Amino acid sequence: MSTFQELGLNEDLLNAITDLGFKTPSEVQEKAIPILLEEERDLVALAQTGTGKTAAFGFPMLQKIDITSRTTQGLILSPTRELCLQITNELKHYGKHCNGLNVVAIYGGASITEQARQVKRGAQIIVATPGRMKDMISRKLVDISKIQYSVLDEADEMLNMGFYEDITDILSHTPDDKSTWLFSATMPKEVSIIAKKFMYDPTEITVGNKNESTNQVSHEYYLVNARDRYQALKRLSDANPEIFSVVFCRTKRDTQKVAENLIEDGYNAGALHGDLSQNQRDLVMKSFRNRQIQTLVATDVAARGIDVDDITHVIHYQLPDEPEIYTHRSGRTGRAGKTGISMAIVSKSEVRRIKSIERIIKKQFEKKDIPSGTDIVEVQLMALANKIHKTETNHEIDKHLESINELFADTDKDELIKKFFSVEFNRFFNYYQKSKDLTVSDSRGSDRDSGGRDYEKQSNDTRYFINVGRKDGFDWMKLKDFLKEVLELGRDDVFKVDVKDSFSFFNTEKTLQEKVLAFFTDYKHDGRFVNVEVSENRGRSGGGRRDRGRGKDDRRSGGRGRRRDEKPRGDRRSRRSDNSENRGERRSRRSDDSKPRRSGSASDRPRRSRRK
Ligand code: AMP
């Protein structure tokens, strides 16, 4: 293994390296720095975030540019504002002894005038996101016609984010004889195309295997019913008391909802997605960096460029559509020489996606069971014991010791310990003592909406009747999407959708019942009222409902397409008013089920204490 001196770096940089406490070069630095220092040539480096790649291109660039000149000589393009700022900061640290160095960050969401002013003062290196850079070029606020070095950092992410056109446009304003250094975690064909188009005979270096996720990360998956995802997430968090995690969701809405639910349940969580303002995102990231937020729930796009080294777990609340995105997600943990765990919560229908991800990352997932309530209770108890053991004694208590001793004079040590622990521990214990097993075994039927299940056991669900069906153009997927859309529910909130010709059934958690029924009291679809009622049949398509009340089914079918004021037999108001028995039944069902979300008061839910 070489030393930084042996790589050929100059005194100023070596001094900065000592200040930063870097002992030895990382693999990508060892491979890239000598090549970039010695030759004027293009480079393609396959390296994950966290491998030290910023220094791999940063040190050579800092050493090669002319700091006495105010001309812009180096341009680094990065996918996100966060990464752009992070690279700028790193370069400033690396170049702290290079007198006269000016590195300027250019990114959207901040004052363009101020950025232009900084560039005008003479920026030898510009670190930019493609959108803002293009904007500044078109307004002639920057001049990159004399750059000698361009870096495309996280090229795969930039292309994923649709920056191909912008990159092409930006590079067309740079000299042909510059050197281009491309860094990418994976090598999809789009990145190869860029390499071919913009680079001349590049040297290739690979850290780890191509398209392989980092070795520091172990991969686990947990098979659950889709609607148990949230409970599974909580258990995974509770079973790891020191967790510092990023939870990935596929949509902004799910991201917001999962974060809100976690906060409501007492976790230190925050949401990061594109519907937040830049200011809000900055605040969330700040809280995450200083550990006030222990679980960051994020979309893929918003999480790009998250630069936090100590993330212990990446949790895939839902798997991404593209296996490559899995690599980016799991690359957020296992950084800077640390180990990390990537946990995927998957439903039966997603299991096959695990296989394609395994092919891409060339690693096996370990199938694990969601920790049981008993496991969690034990982990939490021992975590509490360790915390108490490590706690420094506060001697302010000394003066109260006598009274306390008096109070516990008749309590022996074991009893006292038990009492003491119970103060913190009871909430967890009460919450988990009757919890069900969330793990789904491979042998069970699919939990997809088209699969067969024993619904009688799902006492936490409400099954509904809805008076639209195939004749209205719905299949199970369309109806599920429609319900999610109008009710503003998450991906897993509507399940067991069963579409018949003129009516259908679906389930939600009981906690959503009130919302669902309230919404459909006065809702029209394609000009007619949509009627939703709690179905008496908790099963899917069994004969229960029809057997019990054929007349009702007839009424519902008969009511199709009629206006409310026609008072058909199927009219909801008339049913309500002329059948007091039904009304009573409906009312009692409503009041029975309108319990607060996640049963019990806040105090009997486990709450996590802040780490700081
Ligand atoms: P990067 O892959 O550039 O995002 O770097 C990840 C982290 O590793 C950053 O916080 C760097 O400051 C740090 N780092 C880079 N090179 C080294 C090194 N040779 N030794 C220790 N830490 C490093």
Boltz pocket constraint, residues with backbone or C-beta under 6 A from the ligand:
constraints:
  - pocket:
      binder: B
      contacts: [[A, 21], [A, 22], [A, 23], [A, 24], [A, 25], [A, 26], [A, 29], [A, 48], [A, 49], [A, 50], [A, 51], [A, 52], [A, 53], [A, 54], [A, 55], [A, 90], [A, 309], [A, 335], [A, 336]]
      max_distance: 6.0
